[in-house]
Amino acid sequence: MDFKTLPRTALTLENVTLPGWLLGQNEDLVRTSLSIDGGRIVETTATPVDMAGAMVFPAFIDMHTHLDKGHIWDRAPNPDGSFPGALETVGADRDANWSADDVRTRMDFALRCAWAHGTRAIRTHLDSIAPQDDISWPVFAELRDQWAGRIELQAACLMGVDMVGETSEFTHTADLVARHGGTLGMVAYPVPELRDKLRIFFRMASERGLQADFHADETMDPSAECLRAIAEVAMEEGFDAPIVVGHCCSLSTQDETRAMDTLDLVAKAGLNIVSLPMCNLYLQDRHAGRTPRGRGITLVHEMKARGINVSFASDNTRDPFYAYGDLDMLEVMRQATRIGHLDHSDADWSRAFLSNPASACGFAAPSLAPGAPADLVICKARSWTELFARPQADRIVLRAGQQIDRTLPDYNELDHLMRTA
């Protein structure tokens, strides 16, 4: 139950706490008021409601998800929690079960979760290995239309670097992505011909006017340097569309000098980085009978210090790559703060869940200025420690100034899809 029921009229939320950067101020947190009328932030005052210091955020952006994989754990659990176990299990489940109806039902379930938690925009990766690409992309387009006005959806194709080439199969996928207004994506891992494949990839994207989105170096192997190759080849090719690179875990295990040199290249190339701390903490450095030593998180502080646009996102949800999660960006913020030691650091890390992903993906920038949509998440917490100490299950979510029903869908809705196991 929400901690407060707000009147469905023009109102002024008095005594609220906001991150200072949202108001153009250098302070960490600022106590102020917000007025809402006609579904937007306004300057005029209306019915006052004392919020007792409650923290307010614009609705969140989740820029790296896998809606097509979500919620298959009950029929396809990871046998050992490992990355290879996840790859094999997802591949088998995709071949056996990913019909249009199956993908549509699970994706819609996940979107209803994200909506209830206060997310307004999502980029999802879609497994695009034939024939799945011709199944999942039309389903995505259908859901994008159905969810318009509630959650803005983007999609990037997902395929291994081995699939990239001047072939009819890769051309078909690139054309499919272009027809659906998507982003060209791939998983980059060390192969001898990596740089040649990156050149083909960037040329394919340029010819179609597409942005690029990579999975890279999702490993604790310090020899994995795909991020470095992406930065160098992007500059060599003169690729000027936005580039997002996710994971980059191997940076945390590399020689410090080499890692910092790579980050200098990333900054020069203008790449956007997204860290997925919950999934990486789950998968990386997992060995049977051995306590993990590494966190798997990439070098977010060092990136931020270089002016690199760094974001955080959910990644997988209840599938073999991550057994948990619910597309809740407040959970991501809580866990990222703990895992990455964002506390005792810069005061504006909340940008990494709001304005940074908006900039990386081209979503509308979050704003609390007059005229901005009153799409808000309000939490019963007056400080960061109060916010992160609890899951904020009683948060208020406003969309167009109206308090939404935050009832989450019941897992039993998916039971009929799990009976194939």
ABEGO torsion letter per residue (X at the ends): XBABBBBBBBBBBBGBBBBAAAAGBABABBBBBBBBBGGBBBABBBBBBBAGGBBBBBBBBBABBBAAABGAAAABBBAAGBAAAAAAAAAAAAAAABBAAAAAAAAAAAAAAAAAAGBABBBBBBBABOAAAAAAAAAAAAAAAAABGABBBBBBBBBBAAABEBBAAAAAAAAAAAAAGBBBBBBBBBBAAAAAAAAAAAAAAAAAGBBBBBBBGBBABAABAAAAAAAAAAAAAGBABBBBBBGGAAAAABBAAAAAAAAAAAAAAGBBBBBBAAAAAAABGBBBGBBBABAGBBBAAAAAAAGBBBBBBAEBBGBAABABEAGBAAAAAAAAAAAAGABGBBAAAAAAABAAAAAAAGBBBBBABBGBBBBBBBBBBABAAAAAABAGAABBBBBGGBBBBABBBBAAAAAAAAAAX
